[in-house]
Amino acid sequence: MKTFFQSFSLGGGALLIAVVSALLACLLARVRSAAVRWTGAVVLPLILSYCLYWAPVWLGANGDQYFSWVFFGVGVAGLAGVIASVVVILVLGRRQNKPKPAAPTPPSTATRL
C-alpha cells in the first residue's frame, strides 16, 4: 500500500485529487446551504491532498523529505482539487437555479361577442 501512494507523481496526485474532488462536488451541489456547499468545495480537496501526501509516512516511509516539500506537495494537489470542485459547484448550481418555463395556459373558453 505504501508503494501505491509513493508511486504518484506531483501531476498524478493532482489529477487524482481533482477527479475525486469533482465527484465529491457533485454530491455537495445537492446541499441546500450555500455555506456548507462552498466550505466543502474548498476544505475537502485540501484534506484529501493532505492525506494523499502524508499517507506513505503514515504507512511507515521515512518522513524526512516529506517535511521539506509539504507546502508544495499539498498545495499543488489541493489547488487542483479546489479548482475542480468550484467549477463543478458553479456549473451544477447554475443548472439547478435555472428558471423552469411556465406551464402553457389553456386556451380561453369564453366566446367573443
N, CA, C and O atoms as a printed pandas DataFrame, in Angstrom:
     atom_number atom_name residue_name chain_id  residue_number  x_coord  y_coord  z_coord
0              1         N          MET        A               1    0.821   -1.179    0.000
1              2        CA          MET        A               1    0.000    0.000    0.000
2              3         C          MET        A               1    0.876    1.257    0.000
3              4         O          MET        A               1    0.556    2.249   -0.654
4              5         N          LYS        A               2    1.976    1.198    0.739
5              6        CA          LYS        A               2    2.878    2.347    0.817
6              7         C          LYS        A               2    3.448    2.666   -0.559
7              8         O          LYS        A               2    3.552    3.837   -0.925
8              9         N          THR        A               3    3.818    1.650   -1.325
9             10        CA          THR        A               3    4.374    1.888   -2.659
10            11         C          THR        A               3    3.321    2.453   -3.602
11            12         O          THR        A               3    3.655    3.209   -4.515
12            13         N          PHE        A               4    2.060    2.102   -3.398
13            14        CA          PHE        A               4    0.986    2.670   -4.214
14            15         C          PHE        A               4    0.936    4.187   -4.034
15            16         O          PHE        A               4    0.864    4.924   -5.018
16            17         N          PHE        A               5    0.972    4.653   -2.805
17            18        CA          PHE        A               5    0.912    6.093   -2.555
18            19         C          PHE        A               5    2.197    6.790   -2.974
19            20         O          PHE        A               5    2.158    7.941   -3.408
20            21         N          GLN        A               6    3.335    6.114   -2.853
21            22        CA          GLN        A               6    4.599    6.713   -3.264
22            23         C          GLN        A               6    4.739    6.782   -4.778
23            24         O          GLN        A               6    5.565    7.539   -5.289
24            25         N          SER        A               7    3.941    6.000   -5.502
25            26        CA          SER        A               7    4.060    5.975   -6.954
26            27         C          SER        A               7    3.461    7.208   -7.623
27            28         O          SER        A               7    3.714    7.437   -8.806
28            29         N          PHE        A               8    2.689    7.996   -6.915
29            30        CA          PHE        A               8    2.083    9.174   -7.518
30            31         C          PHE        A               8    3.108   10.281   -7.708
31            32         O          PHE        A               8    3.829   10.651   -6.782
32            33         N          SER        A               9    3.154   10.801   -8.934
33            34        CA          SER        A               9    3.967   11.989   -9.177
34            35         C          SER        A               9    3.170   13.204   -8.741
35            36         O          SER        A               9    2.020   13.078   -8.319
36            37         N          LEU        A              10    3.767   14.368   -8.838
37            38        CA          LEU        A              10    3.064   15.587   -8.457
38            39         C          LEU        A              10    1.833   15.796   -9.337
39            40         O          LEU        A              10    0.758   16.125   -8.837
40            41         N          GLY        A              11    1.991   15.606  -10.638
41            42        CA          GLY        A              11    0.867   15.758  -11.558
42            43         C          GLY        A              11   -0.172   14.663  -11.404
43            44         O          GLY        A              11   -1.372   14.922  -11.488
44            45         N          GLY        A              12    0.285   13.443  -11.178
45            46        CA          GLY        A              12   -0.643   12.330  -10.991
46            47         C          GLY        A              12   -1.470   12.476   -9.726
47            48         O          GLY        A              12   -2.665   12.182   -9.719
48            49         N          GLY        A              13   -0.836   12.927   -8.668
49            50        CA          GLY        A              13   -1.569   13.165   -7.426
50            51         C          GLY        A              13   -2.559   14.305   -7.573
51            52         O          GLY        A              13   -3.673   14.241   -7.053
52            53         N          ALA        A              14   -2.147   15.359   -8.289
53            54        CA          ALA        A              14   -3.053   16.489   -8.509
54            55         C          ALA        A              14   -4.246   16.061   -9.355
55            56         O          ALA        A              14   -5.372   16.494   -9.107
56            57         N          LEU        A              15   -4.006   15.216  -10.346
57            58        CA          LEU        A              15   -5.104   14.729  -11.184
58            59         C          LEU        A              15   -6.061   13.866  -10.367
59            60         O          LEU        A              15   -7.278   14.000  -10.496
60            61         N          LEU        A              16   -5.528   12.992   -9.536
61            62        CA          LEU        A              16   -6.370   12.147   -8.691
62            63         C          LEU        A              16   -7.221   12.994   -7.744
63            64         O          LEU        A              16   -8.418   12.748   -7.597
64            65         N          ILE        A              17   -6.611   13.982   -7.109
65            66        CA          ILE        A              17   -7.342   14.845   -6.189
66            67         C          ILE        A              17   -8.396   15.653   -6.942
67            68         O          ILE        A              17   -9.494   15.858   -6.426
68            69         N          ALA        A              18   -8.083   16.112   -8.145
69            70        CA          ALA        A              18   -9.053   16.888   -8.932
70            71         C          ALA        A              18  -10.263   16.034   -9.297
71            72         O          ALA        A              18  -11.397   16.505   -9.211
72            73         N          VAL        A              19  -10.040   14.791   -9.702
73            74        CA          VAL        A              19  -11.151   13.912  -10.095
74            75         C          VAL        A              19  -12.015   13.563   -8.878
75            76         O          VAL        A              19  -13.242   13.644   -8.936
76            77         N          VAL        A              20  -11.367   13.178   -7.789
77            78        CA          VAL        A              20  -12.131   12.824   -6.575
78            79         C          VAL        A              20  -12.876   14.041   -6.031
79            80         O          VAL        A              20  -14.011   13.918   -5.570
80            81         N          SER        A              21  -12.245   15.213   -6.082
81            82        CA          SER        A              21  -12.899   16.432   -5.608
82            83         C          SER        A              21  -14.096   16.795   -6.477
83            84         O          SER        A              21  -15.117   17.255   -5.965
84            85         N          ALA        A              22  -13.980   16.593   -7.780
85            86        CA          ALA        A              22  -15.104   16.876   -8.675
86            87         C          ALA        A              22  -16.268   15.929   -8.392
87            88         O          ALA        A              22  -17.428   16.340   -8.417
88            89         N          LEU        A              23  -15.959   14.672   -8.125
89            90        CA          LEU        A              23  -17.023   13.722   -7.792
90            91         C          LEU        A              23  -17.696   14.078   -6.464
91            92         O          LEU        A              23  -18.918   13.992   -6.342
92            93         N          LEU        A              24  -16.908   14.473   -5.486
93            94        CA          LEU        A              24  -17.486   14.894   -4.210
94            95         C          LEU        A              24  -18.288   16.190   -4.369
95            96         O          LEU        A              24  -19.290   16.392   -3.683
96            97         N          ALA        A              25  -17.850   17.056   -5.266
97            98        CA          ALA        A              25  -18.579   18.300   -5.504
98            99         C          ALA        A              25  -19.942   18.037   -6.134
99           100         O          ALA        A              25  -20.882   18.803   -5.922
100          101         N          CYS        A              26  -20.054   16.962   -6.906
101          102        CA          CYS        A              26  -21.369   16.590   -7.448
102          103         C          CYS        A              26  -22.334   16.284   -6.311
103          104         O          CYS        A              26  -23.513   16.631   -6.385
104          105         N          LEU        A              27  -21.848   15.648   -5.278
105          106        CA          LEU        A              27  -22.692   15.390   -4.108
106          107         C          LEU        A              27  -22.945   16.671   -3.317
107          108         O          LEU        A              27  -24.052   16.893   -2.827
108          109         N          LEU        A              28  -21.930   17.502   -3.194
109          110        CA          LEU        A              28  -22.073   18.750   -2.446
110          111         C          LEU        A              28  -23.047   19.709   -3.120
111          112         O          LEU        A              28  -23.683   20.521   -2.447
112          113         N          ALA        A              29  -23.168   19.623   -4.432
113          114        CA          ALA        A              29  -24.056   20.535   -5.152
114          115         C          ALA        A              29  -25.511   20.330   -4.765
115          116         O          ALA        A              29  -26.332   21.226   -4.965
116          117         N          ARG        A              30  -25.842   19.183   -4.223
117          118        CA          ARG        A              30  -27.219   18.909   -3.804
118          119         C          ARG        A              30  -27.555   19.488   -2.442
119          120         O          ARG        A              30  -28.726   19.533   -2.064
120          121         N          VAL        A              31  -26.547   19.932   -1.694
121          122        CA          VAL        A              31  -26.769   20.510   -0.373
122          123         C          VAL        A              31  -27.402   21.888   -0.545
123          124         O          VAL        A              31  -26.944   22.688   -1.361
124          125         N          ARG        A              32  -28.445   22.161    0.217
125          126        CA          ARG        A              32  -29.160   23.441    0.086
126          127         C          ARG        A              32  -28.393   24.630    0.646
127          128         O          ARG        A              32  -28.479   25.732    0.105
128          129         N          SER        A              33  -27.653   24.421    1.713
129          130        CA          SER        A              33  -26.938   25.512    2.354
130          131         C          SER        A              33  -25.708   25.913    1.534
131          132         O          SER        A              33  -24.806   25.108    1.303
132          133         N          ALA        A              34  -25.695   27.162    1.105
133          134        CA          ALA        A              34  -24.569   27.647    0.301
134          135         C          ALA        A              34  -23.273   27.657    1.111
135          136         O          ALA        A              34  -22.199   27.395    0.569
136          137         N          ALA        A              35  -23.369   27.957    2.398
137          138        CA          ALA        A              35  -22.164   27.986    3.234
138          139         C          ALA        A              35  -21.531   26.605    3.331
139          140         O          ALA        A              35  -20.309   26.475    3.256
140          141         N          VAL        A              36  -22.344   25.586    3.495
141          142        CA          VAL        A              36  -21.819   24.213    3.569
142          143         C          VAL        A              36  -21.247   23.797    2.219
143          144         O          VAL        A              36  -20.197   23.158    2.149
144          145         N          ARG        A              37  -21.949   24.167    1.145
145          146        CA          ARG        A              37  -21.501   23.814   -0.205
146          147         C          ARG        A              37  -20.122   24.394   -0.491
147          148         O          ARG        A              37  -19.220   23.670   -0.912
148          149         N          TRP        A              38  -19.953   25.681   -0.267
149          150        CA          TRP        A              38  -18.695   26.338   -0.602
150          151         C          TRP        A              38  -17.574   25.988    0.367
151          152         O          TRP        A              38  -16.413   25.900   -0.033
152          153         N          THR        A              39  -17.907   25.790    1.621
153          154        CA          THR        A              39  -16.878   25.355    2.577
154          155         C          THR        A              39  -16.371   23.968    2.201
155          156         O          THR        A              39  -15.168   23.708    2.221
156          157         N          GLY        A              40  -17.299   23.087    1.861
157          158        CA          GLY        A              40  -16.905   21.748    1.437
158          159         C          GLY        A              40  -16.100   21.758    0.156
159          160         O          GLY        A              40  -15.168   20.969   -0.001
160          161         N          ALA        A              41  -16.452   22.646   -0.767
161          162        CA          ALA        A              41  -15.732   22.734   -2.044
162          163         C          ALA        A              41  -14.290   23.169   -1.859
163          164         O          ALA        A              41  -13.432   22.838   -2.678
164          165         N          VAL        A              42  -14.013   23.904   -0.793
165          166        CA          VAL        A              42  -12.645   24.368   -0.543
166          167         C          VAL        A              42  -11.901   23.451    0.422
167          168         O          VAL        A              42  -10.727   23.147    0.210
168          169         N          VAL        A              43  -12.572   23.013    1.472
169          170        CA          VAL        A              43  -11.885   22.266    2.532
170          171         C          VAL        A              43  -11.643   20.800    2.154
171          172         O          VAL        A              43  -10.565   20.268    2.420
172          173         N          LEU        A              44  -12.626   20.146    1.542
173          174        CA          LEU        A              44  -12.463   18.717    1.225
174          175         C          LEU        A              44  -11.271   18.426    0.312
175          176         O          LEU        A              44  -10.531   17.483    0.593
176          177         N          PRO        A              45  -11.045   19.183   -0.766
177          178        CA          PRO        A              45   -9.844   18.902   -1.576
178          179         C          PRO        A              45   -8.540   19.092   -0.805
179          180         O          PRO        A              45   -7.574   18.363   -1.032
180          181         N          LEU        A              46   -8.507   20.066    0.103
181          182        CA          LEU        A              46   -7.282   20.268    0.886
182          183         C          LEU        A              46   -7.049   19.106    1.847
183          184         O          LEU        A              46   -5.911   18.682    2.049
184          185         N          ILE        A              47   -8.118   18.596    2.432
185          186        CA          ILE        A              47   -7.993   17.426    3.313
186          187         C          ILE        A              47   -7.540   16.209    2.515
187          188         O          ILE        A              47   -6.669   15.458    2.953
188          189         N          LEU        A              48   -8.135   16.022    1.347
189          190        CA          LEU        A              48   -7.743   14.878    0.502
190          191         C          LEU        A              48   -6.283   14.966    0.076
191          192         O          LEU        A              48   -5.568   13.964    0.110
192          193         N          SER        A              49   -5.835   16.146   -0.323
193          194        CA          SER        A              49   -4.439   16.281   -0.748
194          195         C          SER        A              49   -3.481   16.096    0.422
195          196         O          SER        A              49   -2.400   15.531    0.257
196          197         N          TYR        A              50   -3.867   16.561    1.586
197          198        CA          TYR        A              50   -3.047   16.355    2.786
198          199         C          TYR        A              50   -2.916   14.864    3.077
199          200         O          TYR        A              50   -1.821   14.375    3.357
200          201         N          CYS        A              51   -4.026   14.148    3.012
201          202        CA          CYS        A              51   -3.997   12.701    3.287
202          203         C          CYS        A              51   -3.198   11.947    2.242
203          204         O          CYS        A              51   -2.449   11.031    2.578
204          205         N          LEU        A              52   -3.349   12.323    0.967
205          206        CA          LEU        A              52   -2.583   11.657   -0.090
206          207         C          LEU        A              52   -1.092   11.904    0.078
207          208         O          LEU        A              52   -0.282   11.002   -0.139
208          209         N          TYR        A              53   -0.727   13.118    0.463
209          210        CA          TYR        A              53    0.686   13.452    0.626
210          211         C          TYR        A              53    1.321   12.714    1.798
211          212         O          TYR        A              53    2.437   12.209    1.680
212          213         N          TRP        A              54    0.623   12.647    2.922
213          214        CA          TRP        A              54    1.204   12.049    4.117
214          215         C          TRP        A              54    0.946   10.553    4.255
215          216         O          TRP        A              54    1.485    9.939    5.175
216          217         N          ALA        A              55    0.155    9.945    3.392
217          218        CA          ALA        A              55   -0.160    8.519    3.509
218          219         C          ALA        A              55    1.085    7.624    3.530
219          220         O          ALA        A              55    1.132    6.694    4.335
220          221         N          PRO        A              56    2.100    7.863    2.680
221          222        CA          PRO        A              56    3.283    6.993    2.769
222          223         C          PRO        A              56    3.989    7.076    4.129
223          224         O          PRO        A              56    4.492    6.067    4.623
224          225         N          VAL        A              57    4.030    8.247    4.724
225          226        CA          VAL        A              57    4.669    8.400    6.032
226          227         C          VAL        A              57    3.841    7.676    7.093
227          228         O          VAL        A              57    4.393    7.015    7.973
228          229         N          TRP        A              58    2.536    7.801    7.009
229          230        CA          TRP        A              58    1.662    7.112    7.964
230          231         C          TRP        A              58    1.784    5.602    7.837
231          232         O          TRP        A              58    1.532    4.868    8.793
232          233         N          LEU        A              59    2.175    5.137    6.642
233          234        CA          LEU        A              59    2.327    3.700    6.421
234          235         C          LEU        A              59    3.757    3.222    6.639
235          236         O          LEU        A              59    4.065    2.061    6.366
236          237         N          GLY        A              60    4.635    4.094    7.126
237          238        CA          GLY        A              60    5.965    3.653    7.526
238          239         C          GLY        A              60    7.127    4.193    6.726
239          240         O          GLY        A              60    8.263    3.810    7.005
240          241         N          ALA        A              61    6.920    5.054    5.755
241          242        CA          ALA        A              61    8.033    5.619    4.987
242          243         C          ALA        A              61    8.768    6.654    5.832
243          244         O          ALA        A              61    8.218    7.203    6.787
244          245         N          ASN        A              62   10.025    6.911    5.461
245          246        CA          ASN        A              62   10.816    7.912    6.158
246          247         C          ASN        A              62   10.261    9.297    5.821
247          248         O          ASN        A              62   10.162    9.652    4.646
248          249         N          GLY        A              63    9.907   10.067    6.819
249          250        CA          GLY        A              63    9.250   11.346    6.609
250          251         C          GLY        A              63   10.160   12.542    6.503
251          252         O          GLY        A              63    9.666   13.668    6.435
252          253         N          ASP        A              64   11.481   12.356    6.485
253          254        CA          ASP        A              64   12.398   13.488    6.465
254          255         C          ASP        A              64   12.211   14.363    5.226
255          256         O          ASP        A              64   12.147   15.587    5.337
256          257         N          GLN        A              65   12.123   13.750    4.057
257          258        CA          GLN        A              65   11.954   14.534    2.830
258          259         C          GLN        A              65   10.548   15.108    2.712
259          260         O          GLN        A              65   10.359   16.158    2.098
260          261         N          TYR        A              66    9.592   14.454    3.275
261          262        CA          TYR        A              66    8.205   14.910    3.165
262          263         C          TYR        A              66    7.995   16.244    3.875
263          264         O          TYR        A              66    7.212   17.073    3.413
264          265         N          PHE        A              67    8.681   16.457    4.984
265          266        CA          PHE        A              67    8.530   17.714    5.720
266          267         C          PHE        A              67    9.031   18.902    4.896
267          268         O          PHE        A              67    8.501   20.006    5.018
268          269         N          SER        A              68   10.040   18.683    4.066
269          270        CA          SER        A              68   10.608   19.771    3.269
270          271         C          SER        A              68    9.680   20.229    2.154
271          272         O          SER        A              68    9.698   21.401    1.780
272          273         N          TRP        A              69    8.872   19.327    1.619
273          274        CA          TRP        A              69    8.056   19.618    0.449
274          275         C          TRP        A              69    6.561   19.687    0.749
275          276         O          TRP        A              69    5.750   19.667   -0.177
276          277         N          VAL        A              70    6.182   19.768    2.015
277          278        CA          VAL        A              70    4.767   19.653    2.382
278          279         C          VAL        A              70    3.899   20.735    1.744
279          280         O          VAL        A              70    2.818   20.430    1.240
280          281         N          PHE        A              71    4.345   21.984    1.753
281          282        CA          PHE        A              71    3.505   23.050    1.197
282          283         C          PHE        A              71    3.367   22.923   -0.317
283          284         O          PHE        A              71    2.308   23.200   -0.879
284          285         N          PHE        A              72    4.437   22.506   -0.963
285          286        CA          PHE        A              72    4.386   22.323   -2.405
286          287         C          PHE        A              72    3.546   21.103   -2.771
287          288         O          PHE        A              72    2.710   21.174   -3.671
288          289         N          GLY        A              73    3.758   20.001   -2.090
289          290        CA          GLY        A              73    3.032   18.765   -2.392
290          291         C          GLY        A              73    1.549   18.856   -2.103
291          292         O          GLY        A              73    0.726   18.424   -2.910
292          293         N          VAL        A              74    1.207   19.413   -0.958
293          294        CA          VAL        A              74   -0.205   19.555   -0.598
294          295         C          VAL        A              74   -0.829   20.703   -1.383
295          296         O          VAL        A              74   -1.991   20.618   -1.781
296          297         N          GLY        A              75   -0.081   21.763   -1.609
297          298        CA          GLY        A              75   -0.615   22.946   -2.278
298          299         C          GLY        A              75   -1.014   22.725   -3.718
299          300         O          GLY        A              75   -2.083   23.168   -4.136
300          301         N          VAL        A              76   -0.173   22.045   -4.490
301          302        CA          VAL        A              76   -0.477   21.822   -5.911
302          303         C          VAL        A              76   -1.698   20.926   -6.065
303          304         O          VAL        A              76   -2.615   21.252   -6.818
304          305         N          ALA        A              77   -1.716   19.812   -5.366
305          306        CA          ALA        A              77   -2.863   18.905   -5.462
306          307         C          ALA        A              77   -4.115   19.549   -4.872
307          308         O          ALA        A              77   -5.211   19.381   -5.407
308          309         N          GLY        A              78   -3.959   20.278   -3.780
309          310        CA          GLY        A              78   -5.095   20.946   -3.165
310          311         C          GLY        A              78   -5.685   22.009   -4.069
311          312         O          GLY        A              78   -6.906   22.130   -4.171
312          313         N          LEU        A              79   -4.834   22.776   -4.722
313          314        CA          LEU        A              79   -5.311   23.798   -5.646
314          315         C          LEU        A              79   -6.041   23.176   -6.834
315          316         O          LEU        A              79   -7.078   23.682   -7.265
316          317         N          ALA        A              80   -5.503   22.087   -7.358
317          318        CA          ALA        A              80   -6.188   21.394   -8.465
318          319         C          ALA        A              80   -7.558   20.893   -8.025
319          320         O          ALA        A              80   -8.527   20.984   -8.778
320          321         N          GLY        A              81   -7.637   20.371   -6.819
321          322        CA          GLY        A              81   -8.911   19.886   -6.310
322          323         C          GLY        A              81   -9.899   21.003   -6.041
323          324         O          GLY        A              81  -11.089   20.857   -6.319
324          325         N          VAL        A              82   -9.427   22.112   -5.506
325          326        CA          VAL        A              82  -10.315   23.250   -5.236
326          327         C          VAL        A              82  -10.859   23.814   -6.542
327          328         O          VAL        A              82  -12.047   24.123   -6.636
328          329         N          ILE        A              83  -10.006   23.951   -7.545
329          330        CA          ILE        A              83  -10.464   24.463   -8.840
330          331         C          ILE        A              83  -11.515   23.537   -9.432
331          332         O          ILE        A              83  -12.552   23.998   -9.909
332          333         N          ALA        A              84  -11.253   22.236   -9.404
333          334        CA          ALA        A              84  -12.210   21.279   -9.966
334          335         C          ALA        A              84  -13.538   21.311   -9.226
335          336         O          ALA        A              84  -14.597   21.299   -9.854
336          337         N          SER        A              85  -13.496   21.350   -7.916
337          338        CA          SER        A              85  -14.747   21.321   -7.156
338          339         C          SER        A              85  -15.525   22.632   -7.302
339          340         O          SER        A              85  -16.754   22.609   -7.362
340          341         N          VAL        A              86  -14.841   23.756   -7.360
341          342        CA          VAL        A              86  -15.524   25.035   -7.535
342          343         C          VAL        A              86  -16.197   25.097   -8.910
343          344         O          VAL        A              86  -17.324   25.580   -9.028
344          345         N          VAL        A              87  -15.517   24.616   -9.934
345          346        CA          VAL        A              87  -16.117   24.606  -11.276
346          347         C          VAL        A              87  -17.368   23.736  -11.287
347          348         O          VAL        A              87  -18.393   24.131  -11.844
348          349         N          VAL        A              88  -17.295   22.566  -10.684
349          350        CA          VAL        A              88  -18.462   21.668  -10.655
350          351         C          VAL        A              88  -19.604   22.299   -9.871
351          352         O          VAL        A              88  -20.755   22.228  -10.300
352          353         N          ILE        A              89  -19.310   22.910   -8.737
353          354        CA          ILE        A              89  -20.355   23.565   -7.934
354          355         C          ILE        A              89  -21.005   24.699   -8.727
355          356         O          ILE        A              89  -22.225   24.858   -8.694
356          357         N          LEU        A              90  -20.194   25.487   -9.440
357          358        CA          LEU        A              90  -20.749   26.585  -10.232
358          359         C          LEU        A              90  -21.632   26.079  -11.367
359          360         O          LEU        A              90  -22.726   26.600  -11.585
360          361         N          VAL        A              91  -21.159   25.063  -12.089
361          362        CA          VAL        A              91  -21.924   24.538  -13.224
362          363         C          VAL        A              91  -23.222   23.902  -12.754
363          364         O          VAL        A              91  -24.288   24.179  -13.306
364          365         N          LEU        A              92  -23.140   23.064  -11.754
365          366        CA          LEU        A              92  -24.352   22.401  -11.272
366          367         C          LEU        A              92  -25.281   23.386  -10.564
367          368         O          LEU        A              92  -26.499   23.213  -10.605
368          369         N          GLY        A              93  -24.740   24.399   -9.924
369          370        CA          GLY        A              93  -25.566   25.414   -9.281
370          371         C          GLY        A              93  -26.353   26.218  -10.295
371          372         O          GLY        A              93  -27.507   26.566  -10.048
372          373         N          ARG        A              94  -25.749   26.517  -11.426
373          374        CA          ARG        A              94  -26.461   27.245  -12.479
374          375         C          ARG        A              94  -27.570   26.407  -13.075
375          376         O          ARG        A              94  -28.642   26.916  -13.402
376          377         N          ARG        A              95  -27.306   25.126  -13.215
377          378        CA          ARG        A              95  -28.351   24.248  -13.763
378          379         C          ARG        A              95  -29.539   24.145  -12.821
379          380         O          ARG        A              95  -30.685   24.143  -13.269
380          381         N          GLN        A              96  -29.279   24.060  -11.524
381          382        CA          GLN        A              96  -30.361   23.924  -10.554
382          383         C          GLN        A              96  -31.129   25.218  -10.379
383          384         O          GLN        A              96  -32.328   25.187  -10.105
384          385         N          ASN        A              97  -30.468   26.352  -10.531
385          386        CA          ASN        A              97  -31.118   27.642  -10.332
386          387         C          ASN        A              97  -31.765   28.183  -11.604
387          388         O          ASN        A              97  -32.389   29.244  -11.583
388          389         N          LYS        A              98  -31.620   27.467  -12.693
389          390        CA          LYS        A              98  -32.198   27.910  -13.951
390          391         C          LYS        A              98  -33.722   27.906  -13.825
391          392         O          LYS        A              98  -34.299   26.888  -13.442
392          393         N          PRO        A              99  -34.386   29.028  -14.140
393          394        CA          PRO        A              99  -35.847   29.052  -14.005
394          395         C          PRO        A              99  -36.502   28.106  -15.004
395          396         O          PRO        A              99  -36.110   28.030  -16.168
396          397         N          LYS        A             100  -37.493   27.403  -14.526
397          398        CA          LYS        A             100  -38.212   26.478  -15.392
398          399         C          LYS        A             100  -39.268   27.266  -16.163
399          400         O          LYS        A             100  -39.852   28.213  -15.637
400          401         N          PRO        A             101  -39.506   26.871  -17.407
401          402        CA          PRO        A             101  -40.513   27.600  -18.179
402          403         C          PRO        A             101  -41.900   27.401  -17.572
403          404         O          PRO        A             101  -42.223   26.341  -17.035
404          405         N          ALA        A             102  -42.697   28.444  -17.676
405          406        CA          ALA        A             102  -44.055   28.387  -17.122
406          407         C          ALA        A             102  -44.902   27.425  -17.943
407          408         O          ALA        A             102  -44.710   27.269  -19.149
408          409         N          ALA        A             103  -45.827   26.798  -17.270
409          410        CA          ALA        A             103  -46.719   25.860  -17.958
410          411         C          ALA        A             103  -47.617   26.653  -18.896
411          412         O          ALA        A             103  -48.067   27.748  -18.557
412          413         N          PRO        A             104  -47.875   26.106  -20.063
413          414        CA          PRO        A             104  -48.739   26.831  -21.002
414          415         C          PRO        A             104  -50.145   26.944  -20.454
415          416         O          PRO        A             104  -50.661   26.011  -19.839
416          417         N          THR        A             105  -50.759   28.085  -20.680
417          418        CA          THR        A             105  -52.131   28.289  -20.196
418          419         C          THR        A             105  -53.100   27.734  -21.226
419          420         O          THR        A             105  -52.887   27.884  -22.429
420          421         N          PRO        A             106  -54.148   27.101  -20.765
421          422        CA          PRO        A             106  -55.116   26.551  -21.718
422          423         C          PRO        A             106  -55.848   27.682  -22.447
423          424         O          PRO        A             106  -56.009   28.771  -21.895
424          425         N          PRO        A             107  -56.283   27.432  -23.663
425          426        CA          PRO        A             107  -56.986   28.479  -24.403
426          427         C          PRO        A             107  -58.280   28.866  -23.686
427          428         O          PRO        A             107  -58.917   28.042  -23.030
428          429         N          SER        A             108  -58.636   30.095  -23.823
429          430        CA          SER        A             108  -59.814   30.615  -23.160
430          431         C          SER        A             108  -61.077   29.996  -23.760
431          432         O          SER        A             108  -61.191   29.843  -24.976
432          433         N          THR        A             109  -62.007   29.649  -22.899
433          434        CA          THR        A             109  -63.261   29.074  -23.368
434          435         C          THR        A             109  -64.354   30.129  -23.521
435          436         O          THR        A             109  -65.464   29.829  -23.960
436          437         N          ALA        A             110  -64.033   31.339  -23.160
437          438        CA          ALA        A             110  -65.047   32.406  -23.283
438          439         C          ALA        A             110  -65.218   32.746  -24.759
439          440         O          ALA        A             110  -64.254   32.764  -25.524
440          441         N          THR        A             111  -66.438   33.010  -25.134
441          442        CA          THR        A             111  -66.723   33.357  -26.526
442          443         C          THR        A             111  -66.786   34.854  -26.666
443          444         O          THR        A             111  -67.214   35.567  -25.758
444          445         N          ARG        A             112  -66.365   35.304  -27.784
445          446        CA          ARG        A             112  -66.390   36.749  -28.045
446          447         C          ARG        A             112  -67.756   37.144  -28.566
447          448         O          ARG        A             112  -68.390   36.395  -29.309
448          449         N          LEU        A             113  -68.189   38.282  -28.188
449          450        CA          LEU        A             113  -69.468   38.814  -28.674
450          451         C          LEU        A             113  -69.286   39.879  -29.675
451          452         O          LEU        A             113  -70.267   40.427  -30.179
